[in-house]
Amino acid sequence: MDRRLFLSRLGAGAGVALAVTCLGSCMGGAEPDPSGVPVDFTLDLNQSPNLQSKGGFMVISNVLVARTVQGEYVAATVICSHEQQKKVVYDKAGNNFHCTAHDARFDVNGGGLNAKGSKNLTVYHTALSGSTLRVFSTSL
C-alpha cells in the first residue's frame, strides 16, 4: 500500500471514530452520578425532617438533597469534581454547594464558583408532587 492511500484511509477511520463518539454523547439519556449509576428515587418529605426547613439537607446514596434558602429543592452528587472526595455539603449562608475537603464551591446549578470548582458539579433534577420529592438524572 502506498503512503497516500494509507494516510487517506487512516484519516477516514479517524473521522468515523470521532463522529461516533461525538454523536453518541449528544444522544441524551440519563446523566449518571460520578459513580456511574443513574439516579432516580423519591422522598416522602413528611418523613425527611432535614428538608422541612429552608437551608436543610440530607445525603442518600451519594446524592445530596437540599432545600435552598428560597425554599426550592436541589440535588447534586456528594462527590466533588475537584479531587473526587465525598465531602460536598449545602452551605445555607452562601446558598451554594461546598466541598469541605478543599473549599471548592458550586452554585445550586452545579456551576463552579472558584478555581477548585472549575470542573462543575453533577446536579440532578427534582420534581415536587404534594409531599413527594423525586430526584432523578433524566428529564421528565
ROTORLUM-217031 format. One line per field, with one value per residue: residue number from 1; x, y, z of N, C-alpha, C in turn. Coordinates in pm, whole numbers, padded with zeros to 5 digits, always signed. Layout:
pos: (NUM;...)
n.x: (X;...)
n.y: (Y;...)
n.z: (Z;...)
ca.x: (X;...)
ca.y: (Y;...)
ca.z: (Z;...)
c.x: (X;...)
c.y: (Y;...)
c.z: (Z;...)
This chain:
pos: (1;2;3;4;5;6;7;8;9;10;11;12;13;14;15;16;17;18;19;20;21;22;23;24;25;26;27;28;29;30;31;32;33;34;35;36;37;38;39;40;41;42;43;44;45;46;47;48;49;50;51;52;53;54;55;56;57;58;59;60;61;62;63;64;65;66;67;68;69;70;71;72;73;74;75;76;77;78;79;80;81;82;83;84;85;86;87;88;89;90;91;92;93;94;95;96;97;98;99;100;101;102;103;104;105;106;107;108;109;110;111;112;113;114;115;116;117;118;119;120;121;122;123;124;125;126;127;128;129;130;131;132;133;134;135;136;137;138;139;140)
n.x: (+00086;+00057;+00190;+00017;-00242;-00256;-00253;-00489;-00685;-00642;-00712;-00987;-01085;-01032;-01199;-01456;-01453;-01439;-01680;-01873;-01820;-01877;-02147;-02265;-02239;-02415;-02662;-02825;-03023;-02985;-02794;-02530;-02451;-02134;-02031;-02114;-02372;-02707;-02942;-03243;-03492;-03741;-03854;-04031;-04137;-04257;-04141;-03885;-03717;-03496;-03529;-03748;-03714;-03592;-03270;-03190;-03045;-02984;-02819;-02835;-02738;-02494;-02602;-02676;-02943;-03108;-03284;-03319;-03239;-03435;-03640;-03661;-03609;-03306;-03058;-02753;-02445;-02246;-01989;-01707;-01597;-01343;-01136;-01253;-01357;-01587;-01728;-01906;-02134;-02437;-02431;-02587;-02557;-02418;-02580;-02507;-02326;-02069;-01745;-01600;-01346;-01151;-01237;-01378;-01632;-01971;-02245;-02606;-02685;-02477;-02259;-01919;-01778;-01535;-01178;-01118;-01359;-01391;-01446;-01711;-02013;-02192;-02533;-02878;-03215;-03514;-03845;-04142;-04428;-04701;-04627;-04418;-04097;-03922;-03609;-03388;-03199;-03266;-03460;-03803)
n.y: (-00117;+00218;+00526;+00756;+00639;+00491;+00701;+00838;+00647;+00615;+00871;+00877;+00673;+00776;+00997;+00877;+00745;+00965;+01097;+00906;+00899;+01168;+01199;+01000;+01103;+01310;+01205;+01204;+01097;+00930;+01112;+00991;+00951;+01047;+00804;+00634;+00537;+00576;+00811;+00790;+00836;+00862;+01080;+01099;+01384;+01437;+01254;+01332;+01515;+01694;+01826;+01984;+02240;+02555;+02564;+02323;+01993;+01661;+01342;+01083;+00782;+00883;+01115;+01446;+01613;+01915;+02185;+02496;+02834;+02983;+02809;+02617;+02288;+02118;+01907;+01725;+01553;+01410;+01377;+01544;+01731;+01825;+01671;+01424;+01352;+01257;+01492;+01701;+01949;+02130;+02475;+02689;+02963;+03071;+02987;+02773;+02487;+02321;+02195;+02044;+01944;+02073;+02330;+02381;+02542;+02560;+02676;+02644;+02525;+02373;+02499;+02604;+02809;+02897;+02856;+02590;+02472;+02460;+02252;+02204;+02065;+01761;+01777;+01704;+01653;+01771;+01702;+01806;+01674;+01718;+01602;+01452;+01414;+01378;+01273;+01273;+01165;+01190;+01359;+01470)
n.z: (+00000;-00085;+00048;+00036;+00002;+00240;+00435;+00363;+00422;+00692;+00785;+00718;+00880;+01134;+01128;+01122;+01370;+01542;+01480;+01565;+01838;+01915;+01832;+01985;+02243;+02229;+02226;+02448;+02732;+03051;+03281;+03445;+03792;+03933;+04013;+03824;+03815;+03721;+03861;+04042;+04252;+04515;+04776;+05079;+05200;+05442;+05604;+05617;+05802;+05787;+05549;+05579;+05663;+05543;+05405;+05502;+05460;+05328;+05282;+05051;+04935;+04802;+04696;+04747;+04883;+04903;+05062;+04948;+05060;+04950;+04943;+04745;+04607;+04558;+04406;+04415;+04341;+04604;+04554;+04497;+04218;+04210;+04348;+04369;+04622;+04876;+04997;+04971;+05072;+05154;+05172;+05364;+05430;+05210;+05009;+04837;+04700;+04874;+04898;+05159;+05182;+05019;+04980;+04742;+04557;+04444;+04250;+04295;+04063;+03988;+03874;+03879;+04133;+04217;+04166;+04234;+04194;+03925;+03746;+03758;+03906;+03931;+03895;+03976;+03858;+04015;+04123;+04256;+04403;+04572;+04885;+04805;+04681;+04390;+04279;+04017;+03725;+03461;+03207;+03251)
ca.x: (+00000;+00140;+00178;-00101;-00360;-00254;-00292;-00631;-00766;-00624;-00793;-01129;-01116;-01033;-01321;-01570;-01444;-01472;-01823;-01948;-01803;-01949;-02291;-02306;-02250;-02524;-02787;-02908;-03036;-02955;-02658;-02506;-02376;-01994;-02000;-02156;-02507;-02814;-03012;-03389;-03557;-03837;-03850;-04151;-04088;-04309;-04050;-03749;-03716;-03390;-03573;-03868;-03680;-03503;-03130;-03161;-03006;-02956;-02747;-02888;-02663;-02404;-02676;-02712;-03069;-03115;-03389;-03245;-03291;-03556;-03743;-03659;-03533;-03198;-02985;-02622;-02361;-02158;-01853;-01654;-01528;-01204;-01050;-01337;-01385;-01729;-01727;-01990;-02247;-02507;-02396;-02704;-02516;-02381;-02677;-02431;-02265;-01934;-01665;-01527;-01208;-01057;-01306;-01440;-01769;-02053;-02379;-02706;-02697;-02356;-02151;-01810;-01772;-01396;-01086;-01128;-01488;-01396;-01495;-01855;-02062;-02306;-02659;-02990;-03346;-03608;-03985;-04224;-04570;-04753;-04516;-04322;-03993;-03849;-03474;-03358;-03096;-03318;-03567;-03938)
ca.y: (+00000;+00337;+00620;+00840;+00556;+00463;+00821;+00870;+00551;+00649;+00991;+00842;+00594;+00867;+01079;+00794;+00725;+01093;+01122;+00814;+00945;+01294;+01176;+00920;+01187;+01405;+01131;+01229;+00986;+00957;+01151;+00913;+01006;+01020;+00663;+00560;+00484;+00677;+00843;+00804;+00792;+00958;+01104;+01150;+01500;+01427;+01166;+01387;+01639;+01788;+01902;+02060;+02381;+02614;+02550;+02187;+01898;+01524;+01266;+00949;+00711;+00976;+01229;+01546;+01681;+02032;+02286;+02622;+02940;+03031;+02705;+02522;+02165;+02096;+01783;+01714;+01447;+01448;+01353;+01670;+01721;+01870;+01557;+01305;+01318;+01265;+01596;+01814;+01981;+02253;+02588;+02776;+03104;+03112;+02927;+02701;+02361;+02347;+02077;+02077;+01894;+02168;+02458;+02403;+02593;+02546;+02731;+02537;+02462;+02295;+02580;+02635;+02947;+02932;+02777;+02447;+02425;+02489;+02138;+02196;+01957;+01692;+01805;+01621;+01716;+01743;+01729;+01800;+01642;+01709;+01590;+01357;+01474;+01285;+01314;+01187;+01213;+01202;+01458;+01418)
ca.z: (+00000;-00090;+00160;+00018;+00029;+00383;+00508;+00338;+00498;+00834;+00810;+00712;+01000;+01249;+01116;+01163;+01515;+01606;+01460;+01651;+01976;+01935;+01822;+02099;+02361;+02209;+02218;+02565;+02824;+03190;+03313;+03565;+03903;+03905;+04040;+03706;+03831;+03706;+03986;+04034;+04375;+04572;+04920;+05145;+05276;+05578;+05676;+05596;+05881;+05745;+05431;+05609;+05685;+05443;+05440;+05546;+05355;+05367;+05180;+05026;+04831;+04731;+04642;+04846;+04852;+04990;+05044;+04946;+05145;+04884;+04958;+04633;+04631;+04463;+04435;+04350;+04394;+04715;+04507;+04443;+04090;+04224;+04378;+04383;+04760;+04914;+05101;+04931;+05159;+05116;+05258;+05376;+05431;+05075;+04917;+04735;+04740;+04922;+04931;+05282;+05175;+04956;+04964;+04611;+04572;+04325;+04268;+04306;+03931;+03966;+03817;+03970;+04182;+04241;+04082;+04267;+04144;+03782;+03668;+03783;+03991;+03873;+03964;+03932;+03851;+04124;+04089;+04376;+04385;+04709;+04980;+04750;+04600;+04305;+04242;+03904;+03634;+03325;+03200;+03270)
c.x: (+00090;+00103;+00050;-00229;-00370;-00304;-00439;-00722;-00759;-00711;-00941;-01170;-01124;-01158;-01444;-01569;-01483;-01621;-01908;-01939;-01884;-02099;-02342;-02324;-02365;-02660;-02877;-02914;-02996;-02812;-02627;-02436;-02229;-01953;-02044;-02298;-02609;-02890;-03161;-03450;-03654;-03818;-03987;-04104;-04143;-04220;-03905;-03736;-03609;-03433;-03698;-03839;-03582;-03359;-03092;-03118;-02986;-02886;-02806;-02808;-02580;-02475;-02715;-02841;-03082;-03240;-03319;-03309;-03416;-03670;-03750;-03579;-03431;-03126;-02856;-02549;-02280;-02011;-01803;-01577;-01381;-01109;-01129;-01361;-01532;-01746;-01815;-02108;-02319;-02474;-02510;-02665;-02483;-02480;-02604;-02385;-02119;-01866;-01578;-01382;-01111;-01120;-01354;-01583;-01840;-02189;-02480;-02738;-02573;-02239;-02045;-01807;-01629;-01308;-01098;-01263;-01502;-01448;-01646;-01891;-02182;-02430;-02769;-03118;-03424;-03748;-04068;-04369;-04629;-04638;-04412;-04226;-03922;-03714;-03429;-03259;-03142;-03431;-03704;-03998)
c.y: (+00123;+00434;+00704;+00762;+00525;+00583;+00857;+00775;+00579;+00770;+00961;+00765;+00681;+00954;+01003;+00775;+00852;+01121;+01033;+00860;+01070;+01273;+01095;+01004;+01287;+01336;+01154;+01106;+01028;+01006;+01081;+00995;+00973;+00875;+00576;+00507;+00595;+00693;+00855;+00747;+00900;+00966;+01150;+01263;+01502;+01341;+01212;+01519;+01739;+01874;+01984;+02207;+02428;+02607;+02411;+02099;+01761;+01454;+01126;+00891;+00805;+01093;+01319;+01614;+01794;+02113;+02421;+02724;+03003;+02929;+02606;+02399;+02148;+01967;+01780;+01594;+01499;+01430;+01479;+01646;+01760;+01752;+01432;+01261;+01339;+01364;+01715;+01826;+02103;+02359;+02687;+02924;+03154;+03067;+02860;+02567;+02389;+02214;+02113;+02028;+02000;+02304;+02486;+02447;+02591;+02610;+02615;+02471;+02382;+02372;+02614;+02782;+02991;+02838;+02628;+02388;+02438;+02375;+02119;+02070;+01892;+01722;+01719;+01703;+01682;+01778;+01705;+01774;+01618;+01708;+01488;+01431;+01365;+01349;+01219;+01251;+01216;+01305;+01391;+01364)
c.z: (+00000;+00023;+00153;+00050;+00178;+00464;+00485;+00414;+00648;+00870;+00810;+00837;+01123;+01248;+01160;+01314;+01590;+01595;+01552;+01795;+02003;+01931;+01938;+02224;+02349;+02210;+02339;+02654;+02963;+03205;+03445;+03672;+03876;+03934;+03923;+03710;+03812;+03838;+03960;+04162;+04422;+04722;+04967;+05235;+05419;+05666;+05666;+05670;+05839;+05627;+05457;+05635;+05577;+05493;+05485;+05429;+05415;+05251;+05174;+04910;+04742;+04664;+04759;+04799;+04952;+04960;+05057;+05040;+05083;+04892;+04844;+04673;+04519;+04503;+04354;+04408;+04512;+04676;+04436;+04314;+04100;+04248;+04414;+04527;+04790;+05028;+05067;+05026;+05101;+05219;+05257;+05365;+05290;+04969;+04800;+04789;+04771;+04952;+05051;+05280;+05123;+04927;+04822;+04636;+04438;+04351;+04268;+04172;+03895;+03909;+03920;+04007;+04217;+04159;+04110;+04223;+03994;+03696;+03682;+03861;+03923;+03958;+03901;+03931;+03977;+04076;+04216;+04339;+04522;+04807;+04932;+04657;+04521;+04269;+04132;+03809;+03489;+03324;+03212;+03142)
